[in-house]
Amino acid sequence: MDTEAQQYKERDRSPRPSEAGTSSVPAGSEETSDTERPEGRSRFAWAGRAAETVPGGRYTLAVLICLLFLTLFSNFVMQPFQIPSSSMERSLRIGDRVLVNKLAYRFGSEPRRGDVVVFDGTGYFGNADYIKRVVGVGGDRVVCCDQEGRLEVNGRSVDESSFLYPGDSPSSVPFDVVVPEGRLFLLGDHRGDSSDSRDHLGSPGGGMIPLDAVIGRADWIAWPADHWTRLHRPDAYGRVPAAGGAHG
C-alpha cells in the first residue's frame, strides 16, 4: 500500500471544523447545569444545613430571616411610632401610627422649621419619646405673639392656620426666646393640649432639644388605612428668614 496515501487517510479521520464544535456528550445523556454540579450545589448548601438545625425547617428559617430584616430596617431606616396623645391634633390623632425616617438627618441634613420630628425627651421633657413640630432652629428668635396674635420667627409672622388645632391660639403663654445653636424649639399643633418647649423654658436646656436627641422625621401616617398620607412641611415657614437675615 502506498505510504503517502495511508497517511492522508489517517489525517482525514480528524474531525471537521463543524464536528469539532459539537458536544461530545453521548446521545441520550443530559448535561448538568451549574447548580446541579457539586460546586453549584455547594453555593446553597448552607441554607439546607441551616434549615436542618432550626425546628420547623425551611419555613421557620424564612420567618427568622424576615424578622431579622424587619428589625434592622426598623432600627436603622424607618421606625413606626404610635401617637400617644392629642398634642399633635389636627395633623395626628391618638392611635395614628407614623413612619419615622431615621436617615433624614444622618448625612449632613438638619431639621428644618415645620418638620414633625420624634425625639428622646430624656432629661428635657421626660423619660420618653415625643413627637412635635420644629418651630425654631439654632440662632432663631421665636416670639409669641405679634400684634395679630401670631407666632413670629426672626421678625416674620407665621400663619399656622393650615395645621393649628381649630380654636387654638398660637400660645396662651407669651415667650421671647433665642434658640441656641445645635438646639430646636418645638411645639405641638394642639397648643391647648401640648406640653412642649414653652412648658420647659425654666428647665435644664430651657426647653430646647439638642439635635442629637432627634430620632428622625415623621414622613408618613401609615395607619389607620383611611388616614394614610404623607406629612409635608407646611409653606408657612417658607418665607421666614434665617437668623442672619438670609432666607432659610
N, C-alpha and C positions, 0 to 999 in steps of 0.2 A: 504494500500500500504506500502511496506517495506520502512522505512525512509532512510536507508542507500542507497538503490537503487535510490531513488529520488534525494539524494544529489549527487550521481555520475552523473546522467543525467544532472543536472544543471552545474556541473563542466565541463562536456563535451561540453556545449554550448560555452565555452570560445574559442576565435579564435585560430586556429592552427598557428604554427610558420610561415608557408608560407603565411597565410592570414594576419597575423599581420603586415607584411611589405608592404602590398599592399595599394594603395591610397584609402582613404575613400571618394574621390570626386564622387558624383553621376554620373552615366552614362549619356553621352550627354552633360555634363558641361565641361568647359575648365579652366585649371589653368592659372592664370595671371603671366606674367614674372615680374622680379624685376622692370623693367622700367615702367610696367603698374600699379604697385601698387602705392598708394598715396605717399609713401616715395620715390619711384623711380622717379615718375613724378616731385617731388619737386627738384630733382637734376638739372633738365633742365628748371625749371620754370623761372629762372632768365633771360634766353635767350629770352623766349617768352615775358616776361614783358618788357625787354629792347627793343625788336623789335617793340612792340606796341607804345613805346614812341618816336621812330625815324621815321620821314617821309620817306616813301618808304619801311618800314618794314624790313624783314629779309635780303633782298638784300642790302639795304643801310647799315645795321649793319655789314654785312660781309665785305663790302668795307671799312668801317671805321676801322674795326679790322685789315685788311690787311695794310691800310695806317699807322696805329699806329705801327705795326710790322716793316714796312719798315723804318719808322722814327727812331725807336730805334736801328735797325740794322745799319742804316747809321751813327747815332751819336756815337755809341759805338763799332762797329765791323768793317765794311767795307764801306768806303765812296767813291763815284765816284768823279773824278776830271778831268775837261776838260783842255787839253793842250792849253794855250793861245798864245804861241809864238813859234818861231823856235829854241829857245835856247837849246833844247834837241835833235835836229835832229843829227844823223840819227836815233837814238833809238826811239824818239817820235816825231810825226808830229803834226802840228797845227790841232786842232779839234779832235785828239785822246782822248778817254775817258779811263782813267786808274782807277783801283780799288785800293784804298789805305787801307792797312791793319793797322787799328788803334790799334790793340792789339800787334803788332810786338815788341814794346819796352815798354810794360806795366808791364812785370813780371820779371824785373831784366835785360833783354837784352838791349843792346845799339846799335845804328847804327854802322855799320862796313864799312871800306873802300870799295867803289864800289857800295854800296846801293844807289838806287834812292829814295829820300825822298821828301815828301811835308812838308813845314814848314810855320809858320806865320812869315813873314818878318817885322812886325811892329816894328819900332824903329831901324831896322838894314839894311834892303834892301828897305823897303817902306811899305805902309799900304795895304798889300795884301798877299795872299798865293802864294808860289813859289815852283817850283819843280827843284831839282838839284841833282847832283851826289856827294856823300861823297868822298872826296879825302884825307882828313886828319882828325884824331880824336885826342882827348886830349893827349898832350905830343909829337905828331908827329912834325918833322921838314919837311916842304914841300918847295922844291926849284924848280925853273924853270929858266933856263933849264940846263941840263948837257951838256957835250961836243958834244953829238949827238943830241941835241935839244929835249930831252925827259924830262918829269916830273920826279922828284926824291923825294922819300919819305924815310926818315930815312936812307939816303945813298944808297938806292936801286932804280935803274932806272925802270920806269914803262912803258911797251909797251901798249899804249892806242889805237892802230890801229884798234882793233876789234869794237870799239864804237865811236871813234872820227869822227867828220864830215869830209868827204873826202876833202882834200885840206887844212884843218886847221892844224896849228901848235898847240902844247900843250898850248902855250900862246905867244902873241906878247908883253906882258908886263912882264919883269923879276920880280921875287919876291923871297924872302927867309924869311919864317915865321915859328914860332913855335906856334903850336895850344895850347891855354891854356886848362887846364883840364876842362871838362864839356862843351866843345865847339866843333864845327865842322867847317872844311874848305870845302866849296862846290864850284863846278864848273859845268857849263853846258857842254854838249857834243859838241855843236856847239860853239866852243870858240870864233869864229869871230863874233858871234851874241848873246852873253850871257853877261848879267850884273850879276856878281856873286861876290864871296869873293875878287877877285882881284881888283874889282872896288870900294871896300869899305874899303880898308886897312887903310885909314885915318879917317874913320867914327867911331862913338862910337862902341866899341866892336871889332874894327879892321877887320870888315868883317866876323867875326866868329859868328856862330849862336849857342845860348845855346841849350842844349839838351831838355829843357822843352818847346822850341818853335816848336819842331818837332811834326807834326800831325800824321804821320805814314809813312810806307814804301810802295811805289808803287810796287805791285806784279803782276798785270795783265793789259794788254791792252784789254779792253772789247769791244771797238767799234772804228772804223767800223769792221764788221764781218771778212773781209778779212785780217785784221791786228791783229786778236785775237792771243795773245801769252803771255807766262809767262816771266816776266822780271827776268833774272838770274844775280847774282853777277858775274862780269867778273873775269876770272882767273888771270888777270894782277896784281891784288893786293895780290894774294895768297902768294907770296914769300917775301912780304915786312915785315921786322922785326918790332916788337913793339919798342916803344921809348926806352925801357930799354935794347933792344938787342935781346929779345926772339921773335920768330916768332909769328905773330898775325893771 
